[in-house]
Amino acid sequence: MAGPTAGPAPGPVAVLDAEHAGKDPYDAQRRTAEGIPTLLMPVTGYTGLRRHDIDQVHVWLDALPPTPPMRSTTNPPNPIR
């Protein structure tokens, strides 16, 4: 799961893939334990990604508690003087 875990990701992560192998399950479990919900969603290689797969991710996201909005690092707020 090199892509989603390569940088800081404070929000939930859903990984949809035909093959979850190697460190993927362990990385997902670690991230979830650290408070970053992570879903590994298997996608059938025969049919590929389908609308039903996306709908399942939406159901998962809707069931999560709300997360605070992310702070932009490109435009930090001006200090109060």
C-alpha positions as CSV (number, residue, x, y, z in Angstrom):
1,M,0.0,0.0,0.0
2,A,2.8,2.4,-0.9
3,G,0.6,5.1,-2.5
4,P,-1.9,5.8,0.3
5,T,0.7,5.5,3.1
6,A,3.5,7.4,1.3
7,G,2.6,10.8,2.8
8,P,0.6,12.1,5.7
9,A,-3.1,11.1,5.4
10,P,-5.1,12.4,8.3
11,G,-8.5,11.2,6.9
12,P,-10.0,7.9,6.1
13,V,-8.5,5.8,3.3
14,A,-10.2,3.2,1.2
15,V,-8.0,1.0,-1.0
16,L,-9.9,-0.8,-3.8
17,D,-7.8,-3.5,-5.5
18,A,-8.1,-6.9,-7.0
19,E,-5.2,-8.1,-4.9
20,H,-4.5,-7.2,-1.3
21,A,-1.3,-8.9,-0.4
22,G,2.0,-8.4,1.4
23,K,1.9,-5.6,3.9
24,D,-1.6,-4.2,2.9
25,P,-3.6,-5.8,5.7
26,Y,-0.9,-5.0,8.3
27,D,-0.7,-1.4,7.1
28,A,-4.5,-1.0,7.2
29,Q,-4.7,-2.5,10.7
30,R,-1.8,-0.2,11.9
31,R,-3.4,2.9,10.4
32,T,-6.8,2.1,11.9
33,A,-5.2,1.5,15.3
34,E,-3.6,4.9,15.0
35,G,-7.0,6.5,14.5
36,I,-7.0,6.6,10.7
37,P,-9.8,4.4,9.5
38,T,-8.7,2.3,6.5
39,L,-10.8,0.0,4.4
40,L,-9.4,-2.7,2.1
41,M,-12.0,-3.4,-0.5
42,P,-11.4,-6.3,-2.8
43,V,-12.5,-5.8,-6.4
44,T,-13.2,-8.7,-8.6
45,G,-10.5,-8.8,-11.3
46,Y,-12.9,-10.5,-13.7
47,T,-15.5,-7.6,-13.6
48,G,-13.3,-4.8,-12.5
49,L,-14.4,-1.8,-10.4
50,R,-18.2,-1.5,-10.4
51,R,-20.6,1.1,-9.1
52,H,-21.6,-1.3,-6.3
53,D,-18.0,-1.2,-5.0
54,I,-18.0,2.6,-4.9
55,D,-21.4,2.5,-3.1
56,Q,-20.0,0.2,-0.4
57,V,-17.2,2.7,0.2
58,H,-19.7,5.5,0.6
59,V,-21.7,3.4,3.1
60,W,-18.4,2.8,5.0
61,L,-17.6,6.5,4.9
62,D,-21.1,7.6,6.0
63,A,-20.8,5.2,9.1
64,L,-17.6,6.9,10.3
65,P,-17.7,9.7,12.9
66,P,-17.1,13.1,11.4
67,T,-13.5,14.3,11.0
68,P,-12.4,17.9,11.5
69,P,-11.6,19.8,8.3
70,M,-8.0,19.5,7.1
71,R,-5.9,22.6,7.5
72,S,-4.3,23.9,4.3
73,T,-0.5,23.8,4.4
74,T,-0.2,25.8,1.2
75,N,-2.0,28.9,2.6
76,P,-1.3,29.0,6.4
77,P,-3.4,31.5,8.3
78,N,-1.9,34.9,9.0
79,P,-0.8,35.3,12.6
80,I,-2.9,37.5,14.9
81,R,-1.0,40.6,15.9
